[in-house]
Amino acid sequence: MHPYQWIVEPLVDKPGYIQKSMFGSQGCYYEGRLVLVLAAKKEEPWNGILVPTEREHHESIVKEFPMLVPHSVLPKWLYLSEERDEFAKISVKIVENILNGDPRIGVLPAPKKKKKFKL
């Protein structure tokens, strides 16, 4: 079980929730959108949660959650380090926003490319 699994517990039993491995982390999908990435590699910037969002929403999300910062490797997404004092409280609030349908949080995954079959 992922160390940050408790963050997404309110989502787990909801219809439309899927969780799967993603680059050594856990991608959390809700209603077809990637809404969170749980990353617990114990080194920055991969020790906390990534909030997938479009850049156009950064300003309003950061206004609500000033402790979120653009991820240093994936700057189109926001990041909350586990080292932040209020990591648990903020993570819970972000999940509440997801459950309330906050349209700023989440991105649609890129369509899978069809593999070319050679004879």
N, C-alpha and C positions, 0 to 999 in steps of 0.2 A: 504494500500500500504506500502511496506517495505521502511524504511528510506533511504536505499542505492539503491533503484530501479533505480535511475538516472545513476548509474554506468553501468548497463547492457542495457540501452535504445538502444544503437547501435545494439544489438543482437536481441532484442525482436521481430522485424518483419522479421527476417531472417528465411527461411525454415530450419527446423532442430533444432530450439530453443525450449526448454521446461524449465519451472521453476516450482518447487514444494517444499512443506514444507519438511524440513529435520532437525530433532532434534531442533525445535524451531527457525530454520533459514531457508533460502531459498537456495535450491540447483539449480544451473543454468547449464543446459546441452546444449551442442551445438554439432551437428553432432554425437550424440550418446555418447559423453564423458561428464563427470562431469568436468566443467571447472572453476567454481567459487562457493563459498558458501558465501552468504551475512549473516553476523551475527551482530545483533544490540541489544545485551543484556545489554549494558552499563557497563559491567564489563569485565576486561581482564581475559582470552584471547578470549573472545567472543564478541568483539566490533570492527569489521572491516571486512576484507575479507580474506577468506582462499583460497589459490591457490592449488588445488589438482594437484599433480605431483608425479612422481617416484623419489626416492632418488637419482638416478643416474643423475638427471637433476638439483639438488639443486645448485651445484657449479656454473654452467653456468647461471642459473636464478639469483642467488644472485649476481653474477658478474655484470649483467645488472641492477638489482634492489637491491642494497646493503641494503635497508631498510627492505627487507623481511627477516623474521627469521623463523626457524622451529617452528611450533605451539607447545606450551608446553604440550598439551594433545594429539594431533594428529601429532607427529613430522615428519611423512612421508609427510606432507603437509606444505606449507609455509604460513606465516601469515603477514598481514599488518594491524597494529592497526590504528583505526580512529584517534588516538592521534598524529600520525606522522604529521609533518608540511606539507608535500606534499602529503597527503592522496589522495586528489582528482586528482591531476596531475598523480600520479603513477597508480591509479586505472584505469584511462582513457587509459594510455599507455598499461597496461596489457590487457585490452579489445581489443585494437588495435592489439596486438600480437595474441590474440585469433582469431580475424577476418582475420588476415593474415596467419592463419594456423600453428602457432607455435606448432610444435609437442611435445615440452617439457611441455606444459600446458595442463592439463586434464588427467583424468584416466577413463578407462572403468569401468562402475559399475559392481559389482559382479553379476553373474547370479542369478536370483531368484530361491530359492529352491522350488521344487514342494511340496505342502502339501499332506500328505498321507491321503487318504480318507478311513475311517473305516466304515464298515457296521455294 
